Amino acid sequence: MVSFRSAPIRSTHDSGIDIDRGVFVALSVIGVWAASLTILLTTDVNSMPLFVKIAAIALQTFLYTGLFITAHDAMHGAVSPSDRKLNDFIGSVALRVYALFSLKEMIRTHWQHHAHPASESDPDFHDGQHKNFFAWYSYFMVRYWSWTRIFGLVAIFHIAHRLFHIPEANLTLFWAIPSILSSVQLFFFGTFLPHREPVGGYQNESRSQSTSWSPLWSFLSCYHFGYHLEHHERPDLAWWQLPELHQRRLEEEHSA
């Protein structure tokens, strides 16, 4: 299992995380994704109205994003702070079913991001010249992708189709497309918006900023990943704890 001895996070002893709840939330996200995908892969897409297909793709995109957010919590030991083996196992499962990523490798690059946010040493940052969304997203994807994963995902697609007789249309609509769209969602709300340089320059050490959206819209946009300044300040907190920290920060700013 992955060692967290050198992880750049604060102690979880004062984080207030309910360990049982953290595991429950993580397993719920994975379980709902698996159940939804199973249903959609066995549904006759030809009988589905267009708006239902679009809604199903949107739902699966959101659930795929939830897989990565769950794995992201595991990278910080926030899924189960008292049981790192369980934490690592859940994070590994979430990353593997998301896109065959390795938890150990993702932890390494994510630590670099937290240690050097929005800089040339940050693996999530742009190339220093092309700062627009599309160029930055392309650069971001190239740095994280690999031919091994691409071949692996293509193999899974064909095995599911030929061995388990799942229609290609179902696999494309509810497995391939949502996983790609979720990468756009994660990048836009978790990297581009919070870490792009503001007009007046970066204002804090984490070189990040948070959205001002309500908890509901923050959840629907990207599981509160938009509360990014809070995440960098307290990376030991799980995604579902960020709204409380965000609200507390706003109250402190208003009372100052």
Buried (B, 14 or more C-beta within 10 A) or exposed (E): EBEBEEBEBBEBEEBEBEBEEBBEBBBEBBEBBEEBBEEBBEBEBEEBEEEEBEEBBEBBBBBBBBBBBBBBBBBBBBBBBEBBEBBBBBBBBBBBBBBBBBBBEBBEBBBBBBEBBBBEEBBBBBEEEEEEBEEBBEBBEEEBEEEEBEEBBEEEBEEBBEEEEBBEEBBEBBBBBBBEBBBBBBBBBBBBBBBBEEEEEBEEEBBBBBBEBEBEEBBEBBBBBBBBBBBBBBBBBBBBBBBBBBEEBEEEEEEE
